[in-house]
Amino acid sequence: MGNTTSENTQLDFSTQGKKATAAQAAEEYDLNDKVILVTGANIGIGLETCRTLAEHNATVIMACRDRSKANQARKNVIDSIVNNRTYLKCDLESLSNRIQVIKLDLASLQSIQECVKDFKSRNLKLHCLVNNAGVFMPKFQSTKDNIETTLQVNFLGPFYLTWLLLPYLFASCKNPRVINVTSIMHKKVPLPFADWLNSQISVLSSDTAEMEKNNEKKTHGVWGGITSSNFSINTSYGISKALVILWTQWLHQKFHDGIDLTSTSTNDQDSSAFSDDIKQPEDRLALSHYGKLYVCCIHPGLVATSIGRNIPGGEFLFTNVMKPFIKSPEQGAATIVRCCVLPDDLFESGHFYVDCVPHDDMLLEELKTSTKLKIENRNNEEKEQEQQSYKSWTYADKLLSKVNVDLKKEWDISIVRESAVKHLRLRSS
């Protein structure tokens, strides 16, 4: 995604990635004209990610739950870059305008909708989305959407945000990027995980009225399978992070070969007119595989951040007692930054990155979905649904439908079509 004139890397990331800082991971890559939205941006590795990307000339949107804390974090980022920058090509004159704040609470589906509406009103492009925000809850708690908080903030919220922003990503550039932060703790799941996921899909596929009649929801008050009676801090966190990995693989398999703009099955008004307007066979072929999504999930390592703030003594443990043995936020952000700056030809889409390089060998065996699965299966519903990664989509889709969100109706493909038509006309002119 970034551009660089440097031919020499400062580190061999295959052997030294664990010790790399965000600044080292960024090397001499320049992100001028790139717009990157980062969730959970006011603290920890999210804050350091924003600081490094902004220093390398990206326009950074800090998406945070608390606007006042985000504004203070924004000021701290600007001051830090002005006083301590290491990237000498940083454009300080534009720095203040290049760092923006947007309100986002992933524990609220309404807040996610309002965040996307706010983003749309700014008339910005979007080249990369970093889903960094997450929580580690010590006890059961549910959101106002009647979903366990860990599950919604770590998986369902980022899933929904990404779905709503995907059209803007594809409309902004032909090779957009999504970086999902997960964890090695994805291994703390009920095994086999496929059985757990299949059982939850089966429950969510049941008629809502029948479920409530049988007290499926009334007993626990939540949807999704994580309830007050079965809650476990590690298992709930692991489930949310395992779902992120499967969802990342699904995004790769579904969109790495492009988005199909010729389909008339989408629920939008202009599909038929658009189809009629594109006459040339080569144009129709290009629009059936428009763009190329690059996506990965990353494990930042054990980092001295405030993610343990909800656990009694957790923040002190992470930031003080264990500090000599774990990564600093600057090191924890390195893999995120690396995946943001790498050119497309060096970025391995669909993979699990650890310490700045792909490490699929560290995945739970059950989640090692091959990224080599043929993408043409995306148009073969039977073959697609055989893939475990597809079930993460099914689970999220059915879960959201229980709280009155219809993903297909909210898929605004028209803005991608407008961008694609402009591109074709420029090409032919």
C-alpha positions as CSV (number, residue, x, y, z in Angstrom):
1,M,0.0,0.0,0.0
2,G,2.9,2.4,0.7
3,N,5.5,3.7,-1.6
4,T,9.2,3.7,-0.9
5,T,12.5,4.5,-2.6
6,S,14.5,2.6,-0.2
7,E,15.8,-0.8,-1.4
8,N,17.2,-1.9,2.0
9,T,15.2,-3.1,4.9
10,Q,16.4,-2.2,8.4
11,L,15.4,-5.6,9.8
12,D,15.0,-9.2,8.7
13,F,11.4,-9.5,9.9
14,S,11.5,-13.3,9.5
15,T,13.9,-13.5,12.4
16,Q,13.7,-10.1,14.1
17,G,10.0,-9.3,13.8
18,K,9.2,-10.0,17.4
19,K,11.5,-7.1,18.6
20,A,10.4,-4.7,15.8
21,T,8.8,-1.4,16.7
22,A,6.0,0.3,14.7
23,A,8.6,2.8,13.4
24,Q,10.9,0.0,12.2
25,A,8.0,-1.9,10.6
26,A,7.0,1.2,8.6
27,E,10.6,1.6,7.3
28,E,10.7,4.3,4.6
29,Y,7.2,3.6,3.2
30,D,5.2,6.8,2.5
31,L,1.5,6.7,2.8
32,N,0.7,10.1,1.2
33,D,-2.9,10.2,-0.1
34,K,-3.9,7.1,1.9
35,V,-6.8,7.3,4.3
36,I,-6.8,4.7,7.1
37,L,-9.5,4.3,9.8
38,V,-8.3,2.7,13.1
39,T,-10.7,1.5,15.8
40,G,-9.7,1.6,19.4
41,A,-7.4,4.4,18.5
42,N,-7.0,6.4,21.7
43,I,-4.9,3.9,23.7
44,G,-2.4,1.1,23.5
45,I,-1.4,-0.3,20.1
46,G,-4.2,1.6,18.4
47,L,-2.7,4.9,19.5
48,E,0.8,3.9,18.4
49,T,-0.6,2.6,15.1
50,C,-2.2,6.0,14.4
51,R,0.9,7.9,15.4
52,T,3.2,5.9,13.1
53,L,0.8,6.0,10.1
54,A,0.2,9.7,10.5
55,E,4.0,10.3,10.7
56,H,4.3,8.5,7.4
57,N,1.8,11.0,5.9
58,A,-1.4,8.9,6.0
59,T,-4.7,10.6,6.8
60,V,-5.8,8.8,9.9
61,I,-9.3,8.6,11.3
62,M,-9.3,7.7,15.0
63,A,-12.5,5.8,15.8
64,C,-13.1,5.8,19.5
65,R,-16.0,5.4,22.0
66,D,-15.1,8.5,24.0
67,R,-14.8,11.6,21.9
68,S,-13.1,13.7,24.6
69,K,-10.4,11.1,25.2
70,A,-10.0,10.7,21.5
71,N,-9.4,14.4,21.0
72,Q,-6.8,14.4,23.8
73,A,-5.1,11.3,22.2
74,R,-5.1,13.2,18.8
75,K,-3.4,16.1,20.4
76,N,-0.8,13.8,22.0
77,V,-0.1,12.1,18.6
78,I,0.4,15.5,17.0
79,D,2.8,16.7,19.7
80,S,4.7,13.4,19.7
81,I,5.3,13.6,15.9
82,V,6.3,17.2,16.0
83,N,8.7,16.7,18.8
84,N,10.1,13.2,18.2
85,R,9.5,12.2,14.6
86,T,11.9,9.7,13.1
87,Y,10.5,9.8,9.5
88,L,12.1,12.9,8.2
89,K,9.8,13.1,5.2
90,C,6.7,13.7,7.4
91,D,4.6,16.6,6.2
92,L,4.2,18.6,9.4
93,E,2.2,21.4,7.7
94,S,-0.7,19.0,6.9
95,L,-0.4,16.9,10.0
96,S,-3.2,18.5,12.0
97,N,-5.7,18.2,9.1
98,R,-4.6,14.6,8.5
99,I,-5.6,13.3,11.9
100,Q,-9.4,13.2,12.5
101,V,-11.6,11.8,15.3
102,I,-14.9,9.9,14.7
103,K,-17.2,8.5,17.4
104,L,-17.6,4.7,17.4
105,D,-18.9,2.4,20.1
106,L,-18.8,-1.2,18.9
107,A,-21.1,-2.3,21.7
108,S,-23.9,-0.5,19.9
109,L,-25.1,-1.3,16.4
110,Q,-26.7,2.1,16.3
111,S,-23.4,3.7,17.0
112,I,-21.8,1.8,14.2
113,Q,-24.5,3.0,11.8
114,E,-24.0,6.6,13.0
115,C,-20.2,6.3,12.6
116,V,-20.6,5.2,8.9
117,K,-23.1,8.0,8.3
118,D,-20.6,10.5,9.8
119,F,-17.8,9.1,7.7
120,K,-19.9,9.3,4.5
121,S,-20.6,13.0,5.3
122,R,-16.9,13.8,5.3
123,N,-16.5,12.9,1.6
124,L,-13.3,11.1,2.2
125,K,-11.8,8.1,0.5
126,L,-11.0,5.0,2.5
127,H,-8.0,2.8,1.6
128,C,-7.6,0.7,4.7
129,L,-9.6,-0.3,7.7
130,V,-7.9,-1.5,10.9
131,N,-10.2,-3.3,13.3
132,N,-8.2,-3.0,16.4
133,A,-10.6,-2.3,19.2
134,G,-11.3,-5.1,21.6
135,V,-12.3,-6.0,25.2
136,F,-11.4,-8.8,27.7
137,M,-14.4,-9.0,30.1
138,P,-13.9,-10.6,33.5
139,K,-17.6,-11.4,34.0
140,F,-20.8,-11.7,31.9
141,Q,-22.2,-8.5,30.5
142,S,-24.5,-7.9,27.6
143,T,-25.0,-4.9,25.3
144,K,-28.2,-3.1,24.7
145,D,-28.5,-5.2,21.5
146,N,-28.8,-8.3,23.7
147,I,-25.5,-9.8,22.8
148,E,-22.7,-10.7,25.1
149,T,-20.2,-7.8,25.2
150,T,-17.0,-9.6,24.3
151,L,-18.7,-11.3,21.3
152,Q,-20.2,-8.0,20.0
153,V,-17.1,-5.7,20.6
154,N,-14.5,-8.2,19.3
155,F,-16.4,-9.8,16.5
156,L,-19.9,-8.8,15.5
157,G,-19.3,-5.0,15.8
158,P,-16.1,-5.1,13.6
159,F,-18.0,-7.5,11.2
160,Y,-20.9,-5.1,10.8
161,L,-18.6,-2.0,10.6
162,T,-16.6,-3.6,7.8
163,W,-19.7,-4.7,5.9
164,L,-21.0,-1.2,5.9
165,L,-17.6,0.3,4.9
166,L,-16.7,-2.3,2.2
167,P,-18.4,-0.3,-0.6
168,Y,-16.5,2.8,0.4
169,L,-13.2,0.8,0.4
170,F,-13.9,-0.5,-3.1
171,A,-15.1,2.8,-4.4
172,S,-11.9,4.5,-3.1
173,C,-9.3,2.3,-4.6
174,K,-9.2,-1.0,-6.6
175,N,-7.0,-2.7,-4.0
176,P,-8.4,-1.8,-0.5
177,R,-7.2,-3.4,2.6
178,V,-8.7,-4.7,5.9
179,I,-6.5,-5.6,9.0
180,N,-8.3,-7.5,11.7
181,V,-6.6,-7.8,15.2
182,T,-7.2,-11.2,16.7
183,S,-5.2,-13.2,19.3
184,I,-3.4,-16.5,19.9
185,M,-6.1,-17.0,22.5
186,H,-8.4,-18.0,19.7
187,K,-7.3,-21.5,20.7
188,K,-9.4,-21.2,23.9
189,V,-12.6,-22.4,22.2
190,P,-14.9,-25.3,22.7
191,L,-13.6,-28.2,20.6
192,P,-14.4,-29.1,17.9
193,F,-15.2,-25.5,17.2
194,A,-17.1,-26.4,14.1
195,D,-19.7,-28.3,16.3
196,W,-20.2,-25.2,18.5
197,L,-20.6,-22.9,15.5
198,N,-23.0,-25.3,13.7
199,S,-25.1,-25.6,16.8
200,Q,-25.3,-21.9,17.2
201,I,-26.3,-21.4,13.5
202,S,-29.0,-24.1,14.0
203,V,-30.4,-22.2,17.0
204,L,-30.3,-18.8,15.2
205,S,-32.0,-20.4,12.2
206,S,-35.0,-21.3,14.3
207,D,-38.1,-19.2,14.2
208,T,-37.8,-16.3,16.7
209,A,-41.3,-16.8,18.1
210,E,-40.7,-20.5,18.5
211,M,-37.4,-19.8,20.3
212,E,-39.0,-17.4,22.7
213,K,-41.8,-19.9,23.3
214,N,-39.2,-22.5,24.3
215,N,-37.4,-19.9,26.4
216,E,-34.2,-20.1,24.3
217,K,-33.8,-16.3,24.6
218,K,-35.9,-15.5,27.6
219,T,-33.8,-17.7,29.9
220,H,-30.5,-16.0,29.2
221,G,-31.6,-12.7,27.7
222,V,-29.1,-12.8,24.9
223,W,-28.5,-14.1,21.4
224,G,-25.3,-15.7,20.1
225,G,-24.5,-18.7,22.4
226,I,-22.5,-16.9,25.1
227,T,-24.8,-16.6,28.2
228,S,-24.6,-15.8,31.9
229,S,-24.8,-19.5,32.6
230,N,-21.9,-20.7,30.4
231,F,-19.7,-17.5,30.4
232,S,-16.0,-18.1,30.8
233,I,-13.6,-15.2,30.4
234,N,-11.1,-17.2,28.3
235,T,-13.6,-19.2,26.3
236,S,-15.7,-16.2,25.5
237,Y,-12.6,-14.2,24.4
238,G,-11.4,-17.2,22.4
239,I,-14.7,-17.6,20.6
240,S,-14.7,-14.0,19.6
241,K,-11.2,-14.2,18.2
242,A,-11.6,-17.5,16.5
243,L,-14.7,-16.0,14.7
244,V,-12.5,-13.1,13.6
245,I,-10.0,-15.5,12.0
246,L,-12.7,-17.4,10.1
247,W,-14.4,-14.2,9.0
248,T,-11.0,-12.9,7.7
249,Q,-10.6,-16.0,5.6
250,W,-14.1,-15.6,4.3
251,L,-13.4,-12.0,3.3
252,H,-10.4,-13.2,1.4
253,Q,-12.2,-16.0,-0.4
254,K,-15.1,-13.8,-1.2
255,F,-13.5,-10.6,-2.3
256,H,-9.8,-11.1,-3.1
257,D,-10.8,-11.8,-6.7
258,G,-12.9,-8.7,-6.7
259,I,-16.5,-7.7,-6.1
260,D,-19.2,-8.7,-8.7
261,L,-20.8,-5.5,-9.8
262,T,-22.9,-7.1,-12.6
263,S,-25.0,-9.2,-10.3
264,T,-28.7,-8.3,-10.2
265,S,-29.3,-10.3,-7.0
266,T,-28.3,-7.4,-4.8
267,N,-31.1,-5.4,-3.2
268,D,-30.4,-2.1,-4.8
269,Q,-32.3,0.1,-7.3
270,D,-29.8,0.6,-10.1
271,S,-28.6,-3.0,-10.8
272,S,-30.7,-3.5,-14.0
273,A,-29.9,0.0,-15.4
274,F,-26.3,-0.5,-14.6
275,S,-26.3,-3.9,-16.3
276,D,-27.9,-2.5,-19.4
277,D,-25.5,0.4,-19.5
278,I,-22.4,-1.8,-19.7
279,K,-22.4,-3.2,-23.3
280,Q,-18.8,-4.2,-24.0
281,P,-18.0,-7.9,-23.1
282,E,-14.5,-6.9,-21.7
283,D,-16.1,-4.2,-19.5
284,R,-18.7,-6.7,-18.2
285,L,-15.9,-9.2,-17.4
286,A,-13.8,-6.5,-15.6
287,L,-16.9,-5.5,-13.6
288,S,-17.6,-9.0,-12.6
289,H,-14.3,-9.1,-10.7
290,Y,-13.8,-5.4,-9.9
291,G,-11.0,-4.6,-7.5
292,K,-9.1,-6.9,-5.2
293,L,-9.5,-6.9,-1.4
294,Y,-6.4,-7.6,0.6
295,V,-7.2,-8.8,4.1
296,C,-5.4,-10.4,7.0
297,C,-5.7,-11.0,10.7
298,I,-2.9,-10.4,13.1
299,H,-1.8,-11.4,16.6
300,P,0.1,-8.5,18.2
301,G,1.6,-10.5,20.9
302,L,1.3,-10.0,24.7
303,V,1.4,-6.3,25.0
304,A,1.6,-3.9,27.9
305,T,-1.7,-2.1,27.3
306,S,-4.9,-1.5,29.2
307,I,-6.9,-4.4,27.7
308,G,-6.9,-5.9,31.2
309,R,-8.6,-2.7,32.6
310,N,-11.9,-4.5,33.2
311,I,-10.2,-7.2,35.4
312,P,-9.4,-6.3,39.0
313,G,-5.7,-5.6,39.1
314,G,-5.4,-6.6,35.4
315,E,-4.1,-3.2,34.1
316,F,-1.5,-3.1,36.8
317,L,-0.4,-6.6,36.0
318,F,-0.1,-6.0,32.3
319,T,1.6,-2.6,32.5
320,N,3.8,-3.1,35.5
321,V,4.5,-6.6,36.8
322,M,4.7,-8.3,33.4
323,K,6.2,-5.3,31.6
324,P,9.8,-6.8,31.4
325,F,8.5,-9.9,29.7
326,I,6.0,-8.5,27.2
327,K,5.9,-6.1,24.3
328,S,5.6,-2.4,24.6
329,P,2.8,-0.7,22.7
330,E,5.3,0.4,20.1
331,Q,6.3,-3.2,19.5
332,G,2.7,-4.5,19.7
333,A,1.7,-2.1,16.9
334,A,4.5,-3.2,14.6
335,T,2.6,-6.1,12.9
336,I,-0.5,-3.9,12.3
337,V,1.7,-1.1,10.8
338,R,3.6,-3.7,8.7
339,C,0.4,-5.0,7.2
340,C,-0.7,-1.4,6.5
341,V,2.4,-0.3,4.6
342,L,3.4,-3.4,2.6
343,P,2.9,-3.1,-1.1
344,D,0.3,-5.5,-2.6
345,D,2.9,-7.8,-4.1
346,L,4.5,-8.4,-0.7
347,F,1.2,-8.6,1.3
348,E,-0.1,-12.2,1.8
349,S,-3.8,-11.9,1.9
350,G,-5.9,-14.2,3.9
351,H,-3.2,-15.2,6.3
352,F,-2.5,-15.0,10.0
353,Y,0.4,-12.5,10.8
354,V,2.5,-12.7,13.9
355,D,5.7,-10.7,14.5
356,C,5.3,-8.9,11.1
357,V,5.2,-12.1,9.0
358,P,2.6,-14.8,8.1
359,H,2.4,-17.5,10.7
360,D,-0.5,-19.8,9.8
361,D,1.4,-22.6,11.6
362,M,0.3,-20.9,14.9
363,L,-3.4,-21.3,14.1
364,L,-5.6,-23.8,15.8
365,E,-5.5,-26.8,13.5
366,E,-9.2,-26.6,12.9
367,L,-9.0,-23.0,11.7
368,K,-6.3,-23.6,9.1
369,T,-8.7,-23.0,6.3
370,S,-6.6,-23.0,3.1
371,T,-6.4,-19.6,1.5
372,K,-5.8,-21.5,-1.8
373,L,-9.5,-22.5,-1.9
374,K,-10.6,-21.6,-5.4
375,I,-12.3,-18.2,-5.3
376,E,-14.6,-19.2,-8.2
377,N,-16.5,-21.2,-5.5
378,R,-17.9,-17.8,-4.3
379,N,-20.5,-18.1,-7.1
380,N,-21.2,-21.8,-6.2
381,E,-23.4,-21.6,-3.1
382,E,-23.1,-25.3,-2.3
383,K,-19.3,-25.3,-2.5
384,E,-19.0,-22.0,-0.7
385,Q,-21.2,-23.2,2.2
386,E,-19.0,-26.2,2.7
387,Q,-16.1,-24.0,3.8
388,Q,-15.9,-23.4,7.5
389,S,-15.0,-19.7,7.0
390,Y,-18.4,-19.2,5.3
391,K,-20.1,-20.2,8.5
392,S,-18.7,-17.2,10.3
393,W,-20.7,-15.1,7.8
394,T,-23.8,-17.2,8.3
395,Y,-23.5,-17.0,12.1
396,A,-23.1,-13.2,12.0
397,D,-25.9,-12.7,9.4
398,K,-28.4,-14.7,11.4
399,L,-27.3,-13.1,14.7
400,L,-27.8,-9.6,13.3
401,S,-31.1,-10.6,11.9
402,K,-32.3,-11.4,15.4
403,V,-31.7,-7.7,16.3
404,N,-33.4,-6.5,13.1
405,V,-30.4,-5.9,10.9
406,D,-30.6,-7.1,7.3
407,L,-27.1,-7.2,5.9
408,K,-28.2,-7.6,2.3
409,K,-30.4,-4.6,2.4
410,E,-27.6,-2.5,3.8
411,W,-25.2,-3.5,1.1
412,D,-24.8,-0.2,-0.8
413,I,-23.1,-1.4,-3.9
414,S,-24.2,1.6,-6.0
415,I,-21.3,3.8,-4.8
416,V,-18.9,1.1,-6.1
417,R,-20.6,1.0,-9.4
418,E,-20.4,4.8,-9.8
419,S,-16.6,4.7,-9.2
420,A,-16.2,1.7,-11.5
421,V,-18.1,3.5,-14.4
422,K,-15.9,6.6,-13.9
423,H,-12.8,4.3,-14.1
424,L,-14.0,2.6,-17.3
425,R,-14.8,5.9,-19.0
426,L,-11.4,7.3,-18.1
427,R,-9.8,4.2,-19.5
428,S,-11.7,4.4,-22.8
429,S,-11.3,8.2,-23.2
